[in-house]
Amino acid sequence: MEAIFQIYSNSPLLIVYCSLLIIYCLLVFGLLVGILKVRRAKPRKTNEFISVIVAARNEEQNLPFLIDSLKNQSYQNFELIIVDDRSEDGTLAVLEKFSKIFAKLKFLTVDKNSKLEMAPKKNALSLGISESKGEILLFTDADCIPEKDWIEKTLNYFTPKVGLVTGYSPSKGKGLFSLLAELDTLSLACVNAGTIALGFPMTCSGRNLAYRKEVFEEVGGFSKIAKFISGDDDLFLHLVRDLTNWKIVFCPESSVLTSPPNSAKAFFNQRIRHASKGKSYTLKTKILLGSVYLFNFLLFISPILWFSGFVKLEAILGIFFTKTLIEFLVIFWGISNWKSWKLIPIFPLMELLHIPYVTILGLLGQFLKFEWKEQKFEAKKKS
């Protein structure tokens, strides 16, 4: 080991590298402990009325598939509320058509001339929630296809003390790029499951999310995170975590399928949008994510450090392969749980891309503008 981690005596970089590696290993092993605690809920007999709420903007192509998937749910005591968020295509016509043949569907429209008091999607969801009749609210996106038992499986986790349930939303597509995007989504789901089981939830997906209306009201709705363009999912999760005593659980059974971004540009734009929320995180979350970012940043610039003679190549390779091994232990849980065996051959490539991916997008997300639904935004919406 001494030979592997040898550096020049005038450089403290090895100490920094190894310290961050130890911290990173502890975080990932903690995550592994968390995901091994994840349990499936027992079937729960219930017939309570629930509300499924979807915000839709320019989704005329996707809405028919979403509505069909919800029409065929195994659990049928629900209403479907779709909010047309100022669409510029045929979304409204699609909603009018389906509302005539699907009695559970109710649609609302956001006035195109209204001045929004919060970010567009949160505004649309708030409108839908205000018109909902269910005590339990389920959320997905207009371009998603929930599996047949999505509602049923999710409700199994709503025991009396549970206020929020989140689950997996895999992206399914063809080609290498789609597989990389799917593996990235799966890795985030593992973080979702593990941190929830450890009692400090950090992330979730709005494509597969449910919570009680009482919880929404208790945290003041989206008012505390209104100006952030994204965050109707994980920023809201943080509010529930920090401001209430409700239990948060992960459902490993339910899946809501979505299509991956159709181009590299769309993928990076989406990830920059996700990264833009970092400014709103709590200090504890920033410290945890900051240590992960710094570790990846040092690995990102390690070729420069090696070329400059500050650190030995053996040290860099040793740290990289240690990182790869412990991350695979976590990823393998997700692959085995969701039977995504085709992703195993993609993992080595993803590991090579992961370091520049985290380093560059994590930084750009704090500064660059991004597009969402044909609209351009900054990280924080101006008042």
BELHU-V744582 format. One record per residue. N is the residue number from 0. RES is the residue in three letters. SS is DSSP state (hx for helix, st for strand, lp for the rest). PHI is phi in whole degrees, 0 to 359 (none if undefined). D_CENTER is the distance of its C-alpha to the mean C-alpha in whole Angstrom. Layout:
n=N res=RES ss=SS phi=PHI d_center=D_CENTER
n=N res=RES ss=SS phi=PHI d_center=D_CENTER
This chain:
n=0 res=MET ss=lp phi=none d_center=38
n=1 res=GLU ss=lp phi=299 d_center=40
n=2 res=ALA ss=lp phi=290 d_center=41
n=3 res=ILE ss=lp phi=294 d_center=37
n=4 res=PHE ss=lp phi=257 d_center=36
n=5 res=GLN ss=lp phi=286 d_center=39
n=6 res=ILE ss=lp phi=225 d_center=39
n=7 res=TYR ss=lp phi=291 d_center=42
n=8 res=SER ss=lp phi=295 d_center=43
n=9 res=ASN ss=lp phi=270 d_center=43
n=10 res=SER ss=lp phi=237 d_center=39
n=11 res=PRO ss=lp phi=269 d_center=37
n=12 res=LEU ss=hx phi=297 d_center=34
n=13 res=LEU ss=hx phi=298 d_center=34
n=14 res=ILE ss=hx phi=298 d_center=33
n=15 res=VAL ss=hx phi=295 d_center=30
n=16 res=TYR ss=hx phi=304 d_center=29
n=17 res=CYS ss=hx phi=292 d_center=30
n=18 res=SER ss=hx phi=297 d_center=29
n=19 res=LEU ss=hx phi=292 d_center=25
n=20 res=LEU ss=hx phi=297 d_center=25
n=21 res=ILE ss=hx phi=298 d_center=26
n=22 res=ILE ss=hx phi=300 d_center=24
n=23 res=TYR ss=hx phi=296 d_center=21
n=24 res=CYS ss=hx phi=298 d_center=22
n=25 res=LEU ss=hx phi=297 d_center=23
n=26 res=LEU ss=hx phi=296 d_center=19
n=27 res=VAL ss=hx phi=289 d_center=18
n=28 res=PHE ss=hx phi=295 d_center=21
n=29 res=GLY ss=hx phi=298 d_center=20
n=30 res=LEU ss=hx phi=298 d_center=16
n=31 res=LEU ss=hx phi=296 d_center=18
n=32 res=VAL ss=hx phi=301 d_center=20
n=33 res=GLY ss=hx phi=297 d_center=17
n=34 res=ILE ss=hx phi=292 d_center=16
n=35 res=LEU ss=lp phi=287 d_center=20
n=36 res=LYS ss=lp phi=272 d_center=20
n=37 res=VAL ss=lp phi=296 d_center=18
n=38 res=ARG ss=lp phi=233 d_center=20
n=39 res=ARG ss=lp phi=276 d_center=20
n=40 res=ALA ss=lp phi=281 d_center=22
n=41 res=LYS ss=lp phi=284 d_center=25
n=42 res=PRO ss=lp phi=304 d_center=26
n=43 res=ARG ss=lp phi=240 d_center=27
n=44 res=LYS ss=lp phi=282 d_center=29
n=45 res=THR ss=lp phi=205 d_center=28
n=46 res=ASN ss=lp phi=225 d_center=29
n=47 res=GLU ss=lp phi=291 d_center=27
n=48 res=PHE ss=lp phi=281 d_center=27
n=49 res=ILE ss=st phi=233 d_center=23
n=50 res=SER ss=st phi=240 d_center=21
n=51 res=VAL ss=st phi=256 d_center=19
n=52 res=ILE ss=st phi=237 d_center=18
n=53 res=VAL ss=st phi=226 d_center=16
n=54 res=ALA ss=st phi=264 d_center=17
n=55 res=ALA ss=st phi=229 d_center=18
n=56 res=ARG ss=lp phi=225 d_center=20
n=57 res=ASN ss=lp phi=55 d_center=22
n=58 res=GLU ss=lp phi=238 d_center=21
n=59 res=GLU ss=lp phi=300 d_center=24
n=60 res=GLN ss=lp phi=283 d_center=23
n=61 res=ASN ss=lp phi=263 d_center=20
n=62 res=LEU ss=hx phi=302 d_center=21
n=63 res=PRO ss=hx phi=303 d_center=24
n=64 res=PHE ss=hx phi=289 d_center=22
n=65 res=LEU ss=hx phi=297 d_center=19
n=66 res=ILE ss=hx phi=297 d_center=22
n=67 res=ASP ss=hx phi=299 d_center=24
n=68 res=SER ss=hx phi=294 d_center=22
n=69 res=LEU ss=hx phi=281 d_center=22
n=70 res=LYS ss=hx phi=299 d_center=25
n=71 res=ASN ss=lp phi=260 d_center=25
n=72 res=GLN ss=lp phi=294 d_center=23
n=73 res=SER ss=lp phi=291 d_center=25
n=74 res=TYR ss=lp phi=258 d_center=25
n=75 res=GLN ss=lp phi=243 d_center=27
n=76 res=ASN ss=lp phi=271 d_center=27
n=77 res=PHE ss=st phi=209 d_center=25
n=78 res=GLU ss=st phi=244 d_center=25
n=79 res=LEU ss=st phi=246 d_center=23
n=80 res=ILE ss=st phi=248 d_center=22
n=81 res=ILE ss=st phi=247 d_center=21
n=82 res=VAL ss=st phi=256 d_center=21
n=83 res=ASP ss=st phi=282 d_center=23
n=84 res=ASP ss=lp phi=268 d_center=21
n=85 res=ARG ss=lp phi=58 d_center=25
n=86 res=SER ss=lp phi=296 d_center=24
n=87 res=GLU ss=lp phi=245 d_center=27
n=88 res=ASP ss=lp phi=241 d_center=27
n=89 res=GLY ss=lp phi=266 d_center=28
n=90 res=THR ss=hx phi=303 d_center=25
n=91 res=LEU ss=hx phi=298 d_center=28
n=92 res=ALA ss=hx phi=296 d_center=30
n=93 res=VAL ss=hx phi=297 d_center=28
n=94 res=LEU ss=hx phi=295 d_center=27
n=95 res=GLU ss=hx phi=298 d_center=31
n=96 res=LYS ss=hx phi=296 d_center=32
n=97 res=PHE ss=hx phi=287 d_center=29
n=98 res=SER ss=hx phi=294 d_center=30
n=99 res=LYS ss=lp phi=279 d_center=34
n=100 res=ILE ss=lp phi=243 d_center=33
n=101 res=PHE ss=lp phi=229 d_center=30
n=102 res=ALA ss=lp phi=296 d_center=31
n=103 res=LYS ss=lp phi=286 d_center=28
n=104 res=LEU ss=st phi=276 d_center=26
n=105 res=LYS ss=st phi=232 d_center=27
n=106 res=PHE ss=st phi=240 d_center=26
n=107 res=LEU ss=st phi=235 d_center=26
n=108 res=THR ss=st phi=231 d_center=26
n=109 res=VAL ss=lp phi=270 d_center=25
n=110 res=ASP ss=lp phi=298 d_center=29
n=111 res=LYS ss=lp phi=296 d_center=28
n=112 res=ASN ss=lp phi=262 d_center=31
n=113 res=SER ss=lp phi=282 d_center=29
n=114 res=LYS ss=lp phi=272 d_center=28
n=115 res=LEU ss=lp phi=283 d_center=25
n=116 res=GLU ss=lp phi=270 d_center=24
n=117 res=MET ss=lp phi=210 d_center=21
n=118 res=ALA ss=lp phi=303 d_center=18
n=119 res=PRO ss=hx phi=306 d_center=18
n=120 res=LYS ss=hx phi=293 d_center=15
n=121 res=LYS ss=hx phi=297 d_center=16
n=122 res=ASN ss=hx phi=298 d_center=19
n=123 res=ALA ss=hx phi=295 d_center=19
n=124 res=LEU ss=hx phi=295 d_center=17
n=125 res=SER ss=hx phi=299 d_center=20
n=126 res=LEU ss=hx phi=297 d_center=22
n=127 res=GLY ss=hx phi=297 d_center=21
n=128 res=ILE ss=hx phi=296 d_center=21
n=129 res=SER ss=hx phi=296 d_center=24
n=130 res=GLU ss=lp phi=261 d_center=26
n=131 res=SER ss=lp phi=279 d_center=24
n=132 res=LYS ss=lp phi=250 d_center=27
n=133 res=GLY ss=lp phi=278 d_center=24
n=134 res=GLU ss=lp phi=279 d_center=24
n=135 res=ILE ss=st phi=256 d_center=20
n=136 res=LEU ss=st phi=246 d_center=18
n=137 res=LEU ss=st phi=249 d_center=15
n=138 res=PHE ss=st phi=231 d_center=13
n=139 res=THR ss=lp phi=210 d_center=12
n=140 res=ASP ss=lp phi=256 d_center=12
n=141 res=ALA ss=lp phi=292 d_center=16
n=142 res=ASP ss=lp phi=262 d_center=15
n=143 res=CYS ss=st phi=249 d_center=14
n=144 res=ILE ss=st phi=228 d_center=16
n=145 res=PRO ss=st phi=294 d_center=16
n=146 res=GLU ss=lp phi=293 d_center=18
n=147 res=LYS ss=lp phi=303 d_center=21
n=148 res=ASP ss=lp phi=257 d_center=21
n=149 res=TRP ss=hx phi=304 d_center=17
n=150 res=ILE ss=hx phi=296 d_center=19
n=151 res=GLU ss=hx phi=301 d_center=21
n=152 res=LYS ss=hx phi=295 d_center=19
n=153 res=THR ss=hx phi=296 d_center=17
n=154 res=LEU ss=hx phi=296 d_center=20
n=155 res=ASN ss=lp phi=301 d_center=21
n=156 res=TYR ss=lp phi=268 d_center=19
n=157 res=PHE ss=lp phi=272 d_center=20
n=158 res=THR ss=lp phi=286 d_center=23
n=159 res=PRO ss=lp phi=306 d_center=25
n=160 res=LYS ss=lp phi=269 d_center=23
n=161 res=VAL ss=st phi=273 d_center=20
n=162 res=GLY ss=st phi=253 d_center=18
n=163 res=LEU ss=st phi=215 d_center=15
n=164 res=VAL ss=st phi=232 d_center=13
n=165 res=THR ss=st phi=231 d_center=10
n=166 res=GLY ss=st phi=213 d_center=9
n=167 res=TYR ss=st phi=267 d_center=9
n=168 res=SER ss=lp phi=225 d_center=8
n=169 res=PRO ss=lp phi=287 d_center=10
n=170 res=SER ss=st phi=265 d_center=12
n=171 res=LYS ss=lp phi=240 d_center=15
n=172 res=GLY ss=lp phi=202 d_center=18
n=173 res=LYS ss=lp phi=247 d_center=21
n=174 res=GLY ss=lp phi=97 d_center=22
n=175 res=LEU ss=hx phi=298 d_center=21
n=176 res=PHE ss=hx phi=298 d_center=19
n=177 res=SER ss=hx phi=295 d_center=17
n=178 res=LEU ss=hx phi=294 d_center=17
n=179 res=LEU ss=hx phi=297 d_center=16
n=180 res=ALA ss=hx phi=295 d_center=13
n=181 res=GLU ss=hx phi=294 d_center=12
n=182 res=LEU ss=hx phi=294 d_center=13
n=183 res=ASP ss=hx phi=297 d_center=10
n=184 res=THR ss=hx phi=296 d_center=8
n=185 res=LEU ss=hx phi=297 d_center=10
n=186 res=SER ss=hx phi=296 d_center=10
n=187 res=LEU ss=hx phi=294 d_center=6
n=188 res=ALA ss=hx phi=295 d_center=7
n=189 res=CYS ss=hx phi=295 d_center=10
n=190 res=VAL ss=hx phi=297 d_center=9
n=191 res=ASN ss=hx phi=304 d_center=8
n=192 res=ALA ss=hx phi=296 d_center=11
n=193 res=GLY ss=hx phi=293 d_center=13
n=194 res=THR ss=hx phi=290 d_center=13
n=195 res=ILE ss=hx phi=295 d_center=13
n=196 res=ALA ss=hx phi=296 d_center=16
n=197 res=LEU ss=lp phi=279 d_center=17
n=198 res=GLY ss=lp phi=91 d_center=17
n=199 res=PHE ss=lp phi=225 d_center=15
n=200 res=PRO ss=lp phi=301 d_center=12
n=201 res=MET ss=lp phi=240 d_center=9
n=202 res=THR ss=lp phi=209 d_center=6
n=203 res=CYS ss=lp phi=194 d_center=4
n=204 res=SER ss=lp phi=244 d_center=4
n=205 res=GLY ss=lp phi=290 d_center=7
n=206 res=ARG ss=lp phi=281 d_center=8
n=207 res=ASN ss=lp phi=213 d_center=9
n=208 res=LEU ss=st phi=215 d_center=10
n=209 res=ALA ss=st phi=211 d_center=13
n=210 res=TYR ss=st phi=204 d_center=16
n=211 res=ARG ss=st phi=283 d_center=19
n=212 res=LYS ss=hx phi=299 d_center=21
n=213 res=GLU ss=hx phi=300 d_center=23
n=214 res=VAL ss=hx phi=294 d_center=20
n=215 res=PHE ss=hx phi=303 d_center=19
n=216 res=GLU ss=hx phi=289 d_center=22
n=217 res=GLU ss=hx phi=296 d_center=23
n=218 res=VAL ss=lp phi=268 d_center=20
n=219 res=GLY ss=lp phi=82 d_center=22
n=220 res=GLY ss=lp phi=62 d_center=19
n=221 res=PHE ss=lp phi=264 d_center=17
n=222 res=SER ss=hx phi=301 d_center=20
n=223 res=LYS ss=hx phi=283 d_center=19
n=224 res=ILE ss=hx phi=235 d_center=16
n=225 res=ALA ss=lp phi=299 d_center=18
n=226 res=LYS ss=lp phi=274 d_center=19
n=227 res=PHE ss=st phi=276 d_center=15
n=228 res=ILE ss=lp phi=299 d_center=15
n=229 res=SER ss=lp phi=260 d_center=11
n=230 res=GLY ss=lp phi=107 d_center=9
n=231 res=ASP ss=lp phi=294 d_center=10
n=232 res=ASP ss=lp phi=255 d_center=7
n=233 res=ASP ss=hx phi=287 d_center=7
n=234 res=LEU ss=hx phi=294 d_center=10
n=235 res=PHE ss=hx phi=293 d_center=12
n=236 res=LEU ss=hx phi=305 d_center=11
n=237 res=HIS ss=hx phi=297 d_center=13
n=238 res=LEU ss=hx phi=298 d_center=16
n=239 res=VAL ss=hx phi=296 d_center=16
n=240 res=ARG ss=hx phi=298 d_center=16
n=241 res=ASP ss=hx phi=270 d_center=18
n=242 res=LEU ss=hx phi=248 d_center=21
n=243 res=THR ss=lp phi=227 d_center=21
n=244 res=ASN ss=lp phi=255 d_center=22
n=245 res=TRP ss=lp phi=291 d_center=20
n=246 res=LYS ss=st phi=277 d_center=19
n=247 res=ILE ss=st phi=247 d_center=15
n=248 res=VAL ss=st phi=228 d_center=15
n=249 res=PHE ss=st phi=252 d_center=12
n=250 res=CYS ss=st phi=260 d_center=14
n=251 res=PRO ss=st phi=279 d_center=14
n=252 res=GLU ss=st phi=264 d_center=16
n=253 res=SER ss=st phi=280 d_center=15
n=254 res=SER ss=st phi=228 d_center=13
n=255 res=VAL ss=st phi=235 d_center=12
n=256 res=LEU ss=st phi=283 d_center=13
n=257 res=THR ss=st phi=219 d_center=12
n=258 res=SER ss=lp phi=271 d_center=14
n=259 res=PRO ss=lp phi=289 d_center=13
n=260 res=PRO ss=lp phi=306 d_center=14
n=261 res=ASN ss=lp phi=276 d_center=18
n=262 res=SER ss=lp phi=201 d_center=19
n=263 res=ALA ss=hx phi=298 d_center=19
n=264 res=LYS ss=hx phi=299 d_center=19
n=265 res=ALA ss=hx phi=295 d_center=16
n=266 res=PHE ss=hx phi=297 d_center=14
n=267 res=PHE ss=hx phi=294 d_center=15
n=268 res=ASN ss=hx phi=297 d_center=15
n=269 res=GLN ss=hx phi=297 d_center=11
n=270 res=ARG ss=hx phi=290 d_center=10
n=271 res=ILE ss=hx phi=295 d_center=13
n=272 res=ARG ss=hx phi=299 d_center=11
n=273 res=HIS ss=hx phi=296 d_center=8
n=274 res=ALA ss=hx phi=290 d_center=11
n=275 res=SER ss=hx phi=294 d_center=13
n=276 res=LYS ss=hx phi=278 d_center=12
n=277 res=GLY ss=hx phi=304 d_center=13
n=278 res=LYS ss=hx phi=296 d_center=17
n=279 res=SER ss=hx phi=267 d_center=16
n=280 res=TYR ss=lp phi=290 d_center=15
n=281 res=THR ss=lp phi=291 d_center=17
n=282 res=LEU ss=hx phi=301 d_center=20
n=283 res=LYS ss=hx phi=298 d_center=19
n=284 res=THR ss=hx phi=294 d_center=15
n=285 res=LYS ss=hx phi=297 d_center=17
n=286 res=ILE ss=hx phi=294 d_center=19
n=287 res=LEU ss=hx phi=298 d_center=17
n=288 res=LEU ss=hx phi=291 d_center=15
n=289 res=GLY ss=hx phi=295 d_center=18
n=290 res=SER ss=hx phi=294 d_center=20
n=291 res=VAL ss=hx phi=295 d_center=17
n=292 res=TYR ss=hx phi=296 d_center=18
n=293 res=LEU ss=hx phi=297 d_center=22
n=294 res=PHE ss=hx phi=299 d_center=22
n=295 res=ASN ss=hx phi=292 d_center=20
n=296 res=PHE ss=hx phi=297 d_center=22
n=297 res=LEU ss=hx phi=295 d_center=25
n=298 res=LEU ss=hx phi=292 d_center=25
n=299 res=PHE ss=hx phi=296 d_center=24
n=300 res=ILE ss=lp phi=266 d_center=28
n=301 res=SER ss=hx phi=300 d_center=29
n=302 res=PRO ss=hx phi=301 d_center=31
n=303 res=ILE ss=hx phi=292 d_center=33
n=304 res=LEU ss=hx phi=295 d_center=34
n=305 res=TRP ss=hx phi=293 d_center=35
n=306 res=PHE ss=hx phi=297 d_center=37
n=307 res=SER ss=lp phi=278 d_center=38
n=308 res=GLY ss=lp phi=86 d_center=40
n=309 res=PHE ss=lp phi=275 d_center=37
n=310 res=VAL ss=lp phi=211 d_center=36
n=311 res=LYS ss=lp phi=283 d_center=37
n=312 res=LEU ss=hx phi=299 d_center=35
n=313 res=GLU ss=hx phi=300 d_center=35
n=314 res=ALA ss=hx phi=294 d_center=33
n=315 res=ILE ss=hx phi=299 d_center=31
n=316 res=LEU ss=hx phi=295 d_center=30
n=317 res=GLY ss=hx phi=298 d_center=31
n=318 res=ILE ss=hx phi=293 d_center=28
n=319 res=PHE ss=hx phi=297 d_center=26
n=320 res=PHE ss=hx phi=289 d_center=27
n=321 res=THR ss=hx phi=296 d_center=26
n=322 res=LYS ss=hx phi=302 d_center=22
n=323 res=THR ss=hx phi=298 d_center=22
n=324 res=LEU ss=hx phi=296 d_center=23
n=325 res=ILE ss=hx phi=290 d_center=21
n=326 res=GLU ss=hx phi=291 d_center=18
n=327 res=PHE ss=hx phi=296 d_center=20
n=328 res=LEU ss=hx phi=300 d_center=20
n=329 res=VAL ss=hx phi=288 d_center=17
n=330 res=ILE ss=hx phi=299 d_center=16
n=331 res=PHE ss=hx phi=297 d_center=19
n=332 res=TRP ss=hx phi=300 d_center=18
n=333 res=GLY ss=hx phi=295 d_center=15
n=334 res=ILE ss=hx phi=298 d_center=17
n=335 res=SER ss=hx phi=286 d_center=20
n=336 res=ASN ss=hx phi=294 d_center=18
n=337 res=TRP ss=lp phi=255 d_center=16
n=338 res=LYS ss=lp phi=53 d_center=20
n=339 res=SER ss=lp phi=258 d_center=18
n=340 res=TRP ss=hx phi=298 d_center=21
n=341 res=LYS ss=hx phi=295 d_center=21
n=342 res=LEU ss=hx phi=276 d_center=19
n=343 res=ILE ss=hx phi=301 d_center=21
n=344 res=PRO ss=hx phi=295 d_center=23
n=345 res=ILE ss=hx phi=278 d_center=21
n=346 res=PHE ss=hx phi=303 d_center=19
n=347 res=PRO ss=hx phi=301 d_center=22
n=348 res=LEU ss=hx phi=295 d_center=22
n=349 res=MET ss=hx phi=298 d_center=18
n=350 res=GLU ss=hx phi=296 d_center=19
n=351 res=LEU ss=hx phi=294 d_center=22
n=352 res=LEU ss=hx phi=276 d_center=19
n=353 res=HIS ss=hx phi=297 d_center=17
n=354 res=ILE ss=hx phi=294 d_center=19
n=355 res=PRO ss=hx phi=295 d_center=20
n=356 res=TYR ss=hx phi=299 d_center=16
n=357 res=VAL ss=hx phi=295 d_center=15
n=358 res=THR ss=hx phi=294 d_center=18
n=359 res=ILE ss=hx phi=286 d_center=19
n=360 res=LEU ss=hx phi=290 d_center=15
n=361 res=GLY ss=hx phi=300 d_center=15
n=362 res=LEU ss=hx phi=282 d_center=18
n=363 res=LEU ss=hx phi=296 d_center=18
n=364 res=GLY ss=lp phi=298 d_center=15
n=365 res=GLN ss=lp phi=274 d_center=18
n=366 res=PHE ss=lp phi=231 d_center=20
n=367 res=LEU ss=lp phi=283 d_center=20
n=368 res=LYS ss=lp phi=283 d_center=20
n=369 res=PHE ss=st phi=219 d_center=17
n=370 res=GLU ss=st phi=256 d_center=18
n=371 res=TRP ss=st phi=213 d_center=16
n=372 res=LYS ss=lp phi=52 d_center=18
n=373 res=GLU ss=lp phi=61 d_center=21
n=374 res=GLN ss=st phi=233 d_center=21
n=375 res=LYS ss=st phi=255 d_center=21
n=376 res=PHE ss=st phi=223 d_center=19
n=377 res=GLU ss=lp phi=262 d_center=19
n=378 res=ALA ss=lp phi=303 d_center=17
n=379 res=LYS ss=st phi=233 d_center=18
n=380 res=LYS ss=lp phi=290 d_center=20
n=381 res=LYS ss=lp phi=283 d_center=24
n=382 res=SER ss=lp phi=289 d_center=26
